[in-house]
């Protein structure tokens, strides 16, 4: 049960707005209520921001919690489908000048949480986003074998007794990347670019990080495909 104490609030969430209308002052004002809000004017820019999350001063990673997608952006439907395939836990709200049946159909096919008019007030948008954050994320745990699970809201991995698994920045980054790309083999170059972020890395260093993750969780949570890359174990509740 969600209470006032643990209600997901905007100030604890990270937002990505994808719109070609950068002059929308109402939306810019609304974004000030978030912990962090980023803007992208193209789907390519949006993909870059999603694939390169912000590194906080304490070394933790701030991942995007929710996306607001404007239908004025070229290829928005293809982007929404790609987002669903690669990062299925991120909810989407679509805003549009039109609420005609064809636009409603597009939003449904994009698996959007909601379709809203651009003329919506800030207070109405605030309620819609808070509802989306809490219904899409609250209590939504990705469960693995041995009782290991990932809490989408807290962005942490836990053991079955509720104990937080103490992962280093590299260990968490690798495990979360594989989770975001579950179902696909993630090759070494992608891991180097998105986890090591240009820092010096050898295949032996990567294997060492993988082994430490296995020691802290269980061996088969990461599966190796020789000369190809890694995948994460199939979640129980996928």
HELIX and SHEET records of a PDB file:
HELIX    1   1 UNK A   10  UNK A   12  5                                   3    
HELIX    2   2 UNK A   25  UNK A   31  1                                   7    
HELIX    3   3 UNK A   43  UNK A   51  1                                   9    
HELIX    4   4 UNK A   76  UNK A   86  1                                  11    
HELIX    5   5 UNK A  101  UNK A  109  1                                   9    
HELIX    6   6 UNK A  122  UNK A  137  1                                  16    
HELIX    7   7 UNK A  145  UNK A  147  5                                   3    
HELIX    8   8 UNK A  169  UNK A  180  1                                  12    
HELIX    9   9 UNK A  188  UNK A  191  1                                   4    
HELIX   10  10 UNK A  192  UNK A  196  3                                   5    
HELIX   11  11 UNK A  203  UNK A  216  1                                  14    
HELIX   12  12 UNK A  219  UNK A  221  5                                   3    
SHEET    1   A 5 UNK A  36  UNK A  40  0                                        
SHEET    2   A 5 UNK A  14  UNK A  18  1                                        
SHEET    3   A 5 UNK A  66  UNK A  70  1                                        
SHEET    4   A 5 UNK A  91  UNK A  96  1                                        
SHEET    5   A 5 UNK A 114  UNK A 117  1                                        
SHEET    1   B 2 UNK A  54  UNK A  55  0                                        
SHEET    2   B 2 UNK A  61  UNK A  62 -1                                        
SHEET    1   C 3 UNK A 141  UNK A 143  0                                        
SHEET    2   C 3 UNK A 149  UNK A 151 -1                                        
SHEET    3   C 3 UNK A 156  UNK A 158 -1                                        
SHEET    1   D 2 UNK A 222  UNK A 225  0                                        
SHEET    2   D 2 UNK A 229  UNK A 232 -1                                        
END                                                                             
